[in-house]
Amino acid sequence: MKSIKRWTKKFIHSKATVDEPEEAPPPLPFLNTPAIRQPTEACRQSYPSNYGLLGRLPLEIRQEILVFAFGQRTLHVDLRYGPPYQPQAEPDNKLRAGHAQQSTWQWFSCECHRWRKSSDAFVAHPDVRPPFDDHCVPKWSYSRGYTEPHVPPGCYIGIMGWLLACHMAYQDGMEILFTRNTFHLSGLELQLNLSQLLHPQRLASISSLVLIWDLKKPRQKYYSEKNNLVGVLWERAITASPDPPSGADSTLHELCGMVPETFPNLRHLYISLQSHVAPPKPEIFEDPVGEVERVILSPIDKMVRAMGPGRDVKIAMQLEGWQAIWRRRLKLYPGEVIVKVDEQFGHRLWKGLGNATGQPELGYWLCAGWDDIDRMGPALYRDVWGEEISENYVSTHG
């Protein structure tokens, strides 16, 4: 009997310690087109005749029609490595992976259809849920975000036929597509290589953007100390460096540098830090929450300064960390903390960065993000910030 138990333990242990090798993806599908060619004057003169009745309309009316057809939406754009996704027949309206086919890099885009938080009923407005709580494009499958039969089945943008109609339709359609929509990007590999995957001229025309920064190594399902990309920043902070951690090997710094360089015409920016940003060893810091502001928020401060004043910037972080920063600021700056609440973004506090005389105020809104407190459960007595959750918990999700 004892020999059977020993064999069972040995068998289970050997199975648990064997790691399957991760499949190495092929190179990303980088662009090879150097620039967008400008049409000649002779081509421009022939455009109206090829445009049909729309060519006779004034530009303003044409733009209003195209905005109604293809604008004022939130558009998911994604590039993932995996099996090709194929439309599934009704009634579930989902896209599922074709596991029998070989994995490849695949583009995917769709219109965002978020659920209303209170009733989970389909609504036309795309922003009733905070962007960090978006489930239109789950990681495990490309879902259309709804399954009820009464919901319209299509969520694709539906612009391809228009773009292929003629050159003028393409020109007008691309302008409306990039300037009159909010783009929602979630994949890190896509964001870190944007200028090589999408044309820089088109990216520069985007005015509204949502970025999900899932700061763990690509194609890793769960967080751990080894795959958390924030860890390198805390390693430098633990060395007691007086300056904010920086360096080319920090993914957070690279992303923060990418935003003002790639999107110079942004007016609205929402970034969700979908990662644990707490210090791994809070006991070694005199002020752990202050260290989070110094280590994690410093590159974001630099990004907002590079963007300049007059931009609507919102940064969402884990709920527990947001509450810790809020409590710290209430103690340090009593009567000066600006906090707002709305249905779309929940609780948010203003983080001013100072501004020159005569210019709009420079800063951004720090928003309460994904609810890590509920996920940890009420049994946890102390959090990593050294505070008692039972006394300080404040619900920020209505």
N, C-alpha and C positions, 0 to 999 in steps of 0.2 A: 504493500500500500504506500509506504514511504517513497519507494522508488518511482511509483507512478506520479506522486506529487512533485518530486524533484524533476522528473522529465517534463511535466506540464509547465512548471515555472520556467525551465530552460527554454522550452518551445515558445512560450509567450514572450519571454524576454528577447529572444532572437528575432521574433517577428516585429517587435516594437522598435528595435534599434536599427532596422534596415530602412534607409531612406531611398525613395525612388529618385533617380536622377531627373533634374528638371530639364524639360525639352528646350533646347536653345532655338529661339526664333530666328528666321532669316532677317537680313537687313531691312530697315524701314523703307517703304516705297517713296523715296525722296523725289522731289520735282526735278525735271531736267529742262524745263522751259525757262530761259533766262529772264524774259520780260514780257509784259503785255504790249503787243504791237498796236500803235495808234493808226487808225484808218486814214487813208488819203482823202483829199478833198473830193475827188471824183466818186469815191465810194460813199462819202457822206451824202452827196447829192442824190444818189440812187436809193438811199435808205427809205425815205418816205413812201416811194412807190411800192416798195416791197412790204411795207408795214400795214397795208390795207387801210381800213377806216381809221385805225388809231393814229396813222401818220398824219391825218388831217386835224387831229385834236391838238389844242395847246398843250405845252409840256406839263403845266400844273394839273390839268385834268387827267392826263395820262398817268401821272404819278399818283394821284388820288385813287385811280382805278387799280393800279398795281399794288399800292399799299393795302387796299381792302382785300385783294386776292392773296398776296404773299407776305404782307408785313404785319407789324404789331403783334408778334408772337414770340415765344421763347422756343428756340430751336436747339435740340440736342445734336451735337456733332461728336462722333466717337471713332476711334481707331483702335481695334482690339485684335489680339492674336488668338486664334482658336478656330474651331470648326465653322464652316459657313453657316449663317443663320438663314432659315427658310421660313416663309409665311406658313402659318398653320391654318387649316380650314376653320370656319365658324363652328361653334359659337364662342370659343374662348379668346379669339382675336390676339393670339400671341405669336411671337417669333421664337422658334426653337432651333437648337443647334443640330446640324446634321452630323452626328458622331461618326458615321461611316466614311465621311470624307476627310481628306487631309487638312490639318490646320494651316491657316494662312492669315496674313494681315488683311483686315476687312474694314472698310469704311461703313459707317452707319449713321443715319440722321433721321430725325422725326420731330414732329411738333410736340411740345411738352403738354401733357394732360395731367395736371395734378388733381388729387382728390381734396374735397372739402374736409377739413380736419374733424369737424363735429359729427358729420353724418356719413362720411365716406361716399357721398353722392357725387356724381360727375358734374362739374361746372365748367362753363366756357372760359372763365378767367384763369389764365395760366399761373398766377402767382398767389393763390390762396394759401399755399403751404410754403414755409421757408425753403429756400433752395437746398439747404443741407438735408431736408427731409423728403427730397424728391425720390420717387421710386419708378419713374417712367422707364428707365433703362437700368434694371438691376444688374449686378455683376454676374450673377449666375445664368441669366438669360436676358434677351432683349424683349422685354414685355412692353406691350402698348399701354400699360397702366390702367386697364379696365377690362372687366370680364362680363359685365351685365349686357344682355342682348339688346336693351333699348339704347345703348350708347352707340353713337356713330362709329362704324368699324375702322375708318381710315384715320391715320395720324401722320401719314407721310406729307411732306411739304407740297408735292404735286407741281413743282415748277419746271421740271426737266423738259416737258413738251413745249412749254413757252420759250425756254432758252434756245431750243433747237429750231424755232420757227424761222427766224431771220436774224441778221446781225443787230438790227436796232432793238428787236425784242430781247436779245441776249444782253445788250448794253444796258437797257433800262431795267431789265429784270435783276441783273447782278447788282446794280446800284441799290435798288430797293431791298434786295435780300440782305445785303451786308450793312446798310445804314439804318434800316427801319425795323430790325429785329434784335432781340436779346439772344446772344449765343451762350449756350451752356456746355462747358467743356469739363470733363471729369478725369480722363486718363492722363497720368503723369508723362508717359512716353510721348503722347501727342503734344502736350504742352511744352515739354522740354525741347522739342524739335519742330515747333510750329512753323518757323520761317522757312524750313526746308520741306515742309509737307503741304502747306497752303501758301498761296502767293502773297508776298509781303504787302503789295499794293491793296489787296482785298482786306487783309487783316488790319491795315492802317485805317480803313474806313469804318471799322466797327465802333459804335458809340456806346453800346450797352453789353456787359459781359458778366457771366457767372462762372467762377472757377472753383472746382472741388479739388482740394489738395489733400489727397489720401497719402500721407507721408510715410509710406512703407515701401519696401522694395517691390518692383513690379511682379505681378502674378503670384503674390503671396496672399493667402486668404485671411490669415490671422496675424495679429501683432505679436511681436516678441522683442526682447532686447536686441536680438541680432538683426532683425529686419526693419526696426524703427529708424527712419532717416533723421529723426530729431536727435538721436543719441550722440552724434558727432558734436553737436553744439554743446551738449551738457558735459561731454568729456573735456572740452576746452574750458568750460566754466568752472569745473571742479579744480582746475589747475590754478584758480584764484587770479586769473588775468584781470587787470583793472578795466580793460576795454571790452566792448561787446564782441562776442565771438564772430569771426568772419572768415571767409576763405572760399576758394573756387570749388572745393569738394563738398560744400554744403548745398544740398538740394533746395532748401528753403531760400538761401541767398540767390541761387541761380533763378528760381522762379520769380522772386521779387525783382530781380534785375531784368527779367524778360518782359514784364508787364509794361513799364513805360517805354521800353524800346520798341516793342512789337505793336502796341496799341496807343499811338500818340494822340488819337482823337477820342479817347474814352471820356464819357460824361457820367456813366453809372457803372460801378464795379462792386461786385459782391464776391467775396472769397470765404470759403468755409475750410477751416483747418480740421480735417477729419482724422485727427490723430491725438494721442495722449501727449500733452506738452509739459506735464508736471516733472519736476526734477527727480531723477531716480534715487537720489540720496538727499532728501530735504533737510535732514538733521544737521548736515554740515554747513548749511547756510543760515546766517542770522535772520535774513528776511527772504524765505523761499518764494513768496509771491512777487516780491520786488525783482528777484532773479528771473522769474518768468517774463516780466516786462522787459528786462534788460536783454535776456538771451533770445527769447522768441519774438517779441514785438519790435525789437530794434531794426531788423531788416525790413519789416513792414513799414515802420516809421520812415526809413530811408526811401522806400518805394513811393510812399505818398508824397514826400517832399519832391522827388523827381518828377512826379506827375504834375505838381503845381496846384495852386488853389482853384476853387470853383468846381471841384469834382465831388460827386456823391460816392463815397467809398464806405463800404460796410465789410467788416471782418468778423466772422463768426468763429467761436472756439468752444471747446467742451464746456458744458454748463457749470460743472464744479469749479473749473478754473476761472470762468467769468465771474461767478459769485465771489470767489476769493479776491479777485482784483477789485470788484465793486466794494466789498467790505473794507479793503485796505485803503481805497481812495476816500471812502466816507470818513475814516479815521484821520487821514493825512490832510484832507481838504474839506472840512465840514462846511456845508452850505454852498460849496462850489461845484459839486458833482451834478452834471446834467444827465438825467435818465429819462428816456421816453419809452412808451409801450404802444404798439399797434398790432393789429391782427396779422399783418403780413410778416413782420420781422421779430415780433415778441419784444422782450426787454433788450434795450441797448443803451450804452453810456457813451458820452462824447469824450474822445481822447484828443485834446488840442495839441498842436505841435508848434504854436507860435506863428506869427505872420508879420510881414513888413507893413509899415504904415500905409494906409490907403488901399490895401489889397484885401480880398475876401479871406475869411478866417481859414487857416490851414489845419486840417485834422481829419479824423475819420470816426465812424461809429463802431464801437466794439460790441458785437451782438452775442447774446446767449445762444449757443449752438446745440449740438446733439447732447441728449440727456444721458450722461454717463453715471449720474447718481442712481437713477432707477435701475440701470443695468447692474450696478454693484450690489443692490439690495439693501434693505434697512438694517441688516445684521452688522454691517460694517460700522464700527463706532467712531473711528478716526480716519480722516482722509489723508492724502499725502501732503496736504498743506498744514497739518498739525492742528486742525480745528474739528470740533464735534459737529457732525452733520445733523444730529438730532436737534441741536439748538439753532443752527444757522441755515438750515435748508429753507430756501425760498423758491416756490414753484414759479417758473417763468414760462410755462407752456399752457397757461389757462386752465 
